[in-house]
Amino acid sequence: EQHRRRGCQDEQHRRTAIISHAAGTKSIRKRISDDEQLDGGALVKYFGAVALQTGTMTGALWVLQQASVALGEAAGEDAPRALVGLFFLVVSLRSRIFSPLDASRPTIKGEKSAIMDMRRPSWMPPPLTFPVVWSLIALLRTISSLIIWETSGNTTLVVPLVFMMLHLSVGDCWNYINNQEKRLGVAVPGVFACWFSCIAVVVAYYQADQTAGLILAPSAVWLGVATALITSIWTLNNNYKGQRAALLPTKGESRAVAAAAAAAASN
C-alpha cells in the first residue's frame, strides 16, 4: 500500500512538473512573440511627426510669402530676397526646430564614441567629414531653393519647395530613429525614405529650373553614400537580443529603447 501511495505521489509530482514546464514554456513563447510584434504606435509616431512637421513648415512658407510681399513694398526688391534666403538657410541647417521629435544630430565626440560601441565598415568616412559635408549641403539647399523662389515669380508656395519641406521632415524623423532611438534596423528603411525624397526634390527642382536641380544634385549623391553606410552598419551589428535588428519597429525593441532612454536620463 505504501509503495502504491508513493507511486501515486511520484506520478502527481511528475505531472505537476510537466504542467509547470509547459506553462513556463508557453509564457516564454508568449513573451518572445510579444517582443517580435510590430509596434504600430511607433509607426504612427513616425508618420505623424513627418506629417505635422511638413504641415508646419508649409505654413511657415505661407507666412514667409506674406512677409516677403510686405517687406518688398516697404523696403524694396532686395529685402525680400535676403529674407527668403535667410529662411532657407535656417531650415537647411536647423529644420529640426519644426520637428516634434528630438532630431538632434550626433556630435563629433558622440560619433567617435559610437564607432567604439559598434562595428562600422572600413570605408566609412572619418567623423569630421559629416558636419562639413552637411554644412555644404545646407548651402546648396539654400542657393537652389532661392533660385526656385525666383523662378516661380517670388512665390514660396510652389510644389518643389513643399517637396523640400517634406524631405527635410523625413530626414529629421530618420535622425530621431537613428541617433536618438538607435534602431539599427528601422534606420535602414528610414534612410532609404530620406534618399528617395531627396531624389524627388532634385527632380522637381530640375524641372522647374535646371540650374537649381544641378546645384542640389550632390545632396542626393551624399545621401546615397549615407544609405549604403547605414545599411552596412545594420548588417555588421546585432540588436539588444544579439540578433539582426528588425526593419520595422517591434514592441520588444521599443521597450529596450525606453529603458535605455530612462537609464540615460538618470545618469
FENJO-V969200 format. One record per pair of residues at least 24 apart in sequence whose ideal C-beta (glycine too) atoms are under 7 Angstrom apart, sorted by the first residue. I is the first residue (numbers start at 1). GAP is how many residues later the second one is. D is the distance in Angstrom with one decimal. If there is no record, write none. Layout:
i=[I;I]
gap=[GAP;GAP]
d=[D;D]
//
This chain:
i=[34;35;35;35;36;36;37;37;38;38;39;39;39;39;42;42;43;46;49;49;49;49;50;50;50;52;53;53;53;53;53;54;54;54;56;57;57;57;57;57;58;58;61;61;61;61;62;64;65;65;65;68;80;84;84;84;85;85;88;88;88;88;89;89;91;92;92;92;93;95;95;96;96;99;101;101;101;102;102;103;103;103;104;104;105;105;106;118;118;119;119;120;121;121;121;124;133;137;137;140;140;140;140;141;141;143;144;144;144;144;147;147;147;148;148;148;148;151;151;152;159;160;160;160;160;163;163;163;164;166;167;167;167;170;170;178;181;183;183;183;183;184;184;184;184;184;185;185;185;185;185;186;186;186;187;187;188;188;188;188;189;191;191;191;192;194;195;195;195;198]
gap=[217;215;216;217;214;216;213;214;210;212;210;211;212;215;207;212;206;127;50;51;52;124;119;120;123;48;45;46;47;116;119;111;112;115;42;34;41;108;111;112;104;107;95;96;100;104;95;92;90;91;92;86;74;62;65;72;57;61;53;54;57;58;49;53;77;46;49;50;45;73;77;76;79;73;71;72;75;74;78;69;72;73;75;76;70;74;73;115;119;117;118;113;108;111;115;105;89;82;85;75;76;78;79;75;78;72;61;68;71;72;62;64;65;57;60;61;64;57;58;56;45;41;44;45;48;37;38;41;37;31;30;31;34;24;27;52;76;62;66;70;74;49;50;53;55;61;49;54;60;61;62;61;62;63;43;47;42;43;46;59;58;35;36;39;35;29;28;29;32;25]
d=[6.0;6.4;6.2;2.8;5.6;6.5;6.3;4.9;5.8;6.4;4.2;5.7;4.9;4.7;3.8;5.7;6.5;5.4;6.4;5.1;5.0;5.4;4.8;5.7;5.1;5.7;5.0;5.0;6.8;3.9;6.4;5.5;4.9;4.5;5.0;6.8;5.2;3.9;6.9;6.6;5.6;5.5;4.3;5.6;6.2;6.8;6.0;5.1;6.6;4.5;6.0;6.9;6.6;6.3;5.4;7.0;6.4;5.1;6.7;4.5;4.3;6.1;7.0;4.5;6.3;3.8;4.1;5.3;4.8;4.0;5.8;4.9;7.0;4.3;6.8;6.4;4.0;5.9;5.1;3.7;4.2;4.9;6.6;7.0;5.9;6.3;5.3;6.8;4.7;4.2;5.5;6.1;6.8;4.3;6.8;6.0;5.9;4.7;6.3;5.5;5.8;6.3;6.0;6.6;6.8;5.7;5.7;4.2;4.3;4.2;5.5;6.1;4.1;5.9;5.5;6.2;5.2;5.6;4.4;6.9;6.2;6.9;4.1;5.2;5.0;5.9;4.8;4.9;5.2;6.1;4.2;5.5;4.9;5.1;4.8;6.9;4.9;6.7;6.6;6.3;6.9;6.4;4.9;5.8;6.3;4.2;6.0;7.0;3.2;4.8;4.8;6.6;6.5;5.3;5.4;7.0;5.9;5.5;5.2;5.8;5.7;6.0;4.9;4.5;5.9;6.2;4.4;6.1;4.8;5.0]
//
